[in-house]
Amino acid sequence: MSRSAHPAGPRHADVLTEGHYTAPPADLNALDPKVWAHTVSRNEDGVVSVGGIDVATLAEEFGTPAYFMDEADFRARARAWRTAFGHDADVFYAGKAFLSRAVVRWLHEEGLNLDVCSGGELTTALSAGMPADRIAFHGNNKSTEEITKAVESGVGRIVLDSFQEIVRVAHIAQSLGKRQRVQIRVTVGVEAHTHEFIATAHEDQKFGIALADGQAAEAVRRALALDGLEVVGIHSHIGSQIFDMAGFEVAARRVVALLAAVRDEHGVELPEIDLGGGLGIAYTSEDDPRDPHEIAKALNEIVTRECEAAKLRTPRISVEPGRAIVGPTAFTLYEVGTIKPLDGLRTYVSVDGGMSDNIRTALYDAEYSVALVSRASDAEPMLVRVVGKHCESGDIVVRDAFLPADLAPGDLIAVPATGAYCRSMASNYNHALRPPVVAVNDGEARVIVRRETEEDLLRLDVG
Ligand code: LLP
């Protein structure tokens, strides 16, 4: 993470050793459109609204904490990816970022495909009417039950992740009298994170089959020899929250080189390549994400150029954005509880949620922004740490941010860009009740995932 320390006055001096915050924004009431969903704005009365409904009304009707998702924004982002990649490519939304039946229906309507990585995600997708042939099934340790369900339901592809799985999927498909379309996931030796990528030795991880030592070529060899499999392509996924296209460029080059090697050895031109997901979004104003059109253009150019050089037909490209579609479309709304100013350090602002609804700060040291949304304020900026209500000092939602100094218990604050990997990674720690996801669109709000209840907790506890 690359935020620079702020050369703040003596008031903040102690913090500089362990914080990494920037200067307070010029206007604490401003909402940067980079980090907030499209329809979010501050009304004349100072209250923030989304989809035409103000947060005070939303909090009253749905409670806090809650995730509010801008449906129009979700659809617009999904459509932008679809349009950018056009008809010669496929966009598989990565369901792990956030999946619910409403989202599956939106994706279906907007012409996207879906990547799932567990039996639970597959069941959700199928139950909401996503055609099976538009689903890709992922995972490094798929169970026999999961593979059987995927093959039986007719998923468009299974992404094979190991030598054992090649045999297992072939066997299951054959015993069901089917020939399963598969891609082989390779590790290209590139690991990309945020603004950087490193092009060495990243085969040391659990996913995929390494290209470097000929294992991937061997996997293709074995898969092509099995009747239960139709090998349609090669898959690569290089990381998360990536801004720099250079990692994709290296990955594409190496995948195309494998296609050429397969053609030379087997006389077969595999028709598809999937370059995975991982495109970054703005969590704070300092992040500068790429536009889907720019990404599509870059990927198409790289693949076309490499294929021309290798005298290969250009394969059908697919990508798997999760965060880049859903991340910016939602914010988490919290009510402010206790406020503790620590002299010379910072002010701890406790909210009614925490690491159970957003584990990313604790897990990845992720950075978020925060704003007072139930009113505007002209008070001075105050350096805060937004923390949750869990019994754990690492229970931090926003590590370093500025909120108005007149913040008071009962105020509503919101953390933007929480659409991806927040509800999907939410937990019941301390028997917290996982918050609802409410879709807001054109003056209407509806719950798409309801809030957990204490009855839900007790229902699971059968001892
Ligand atoms: N395709 C594959 C094969 C993946 O493994 C992933 C993410 C994606 C696509 C989607 O990546 P996205 O476009 O959403 O970055 N929990 C972490 C991220 C883990 C992502 C794992 N795989 C986080 O909260 O940042």
Residues whose N, C-alpha, C, O or C-beta is under 5 A from the ligand:
A	BS01	LLP	A94 A97 H237 G239 S240 Q241 G276 G277 G278 L279 E320 P321 G322 R323 A324 R360 Y421
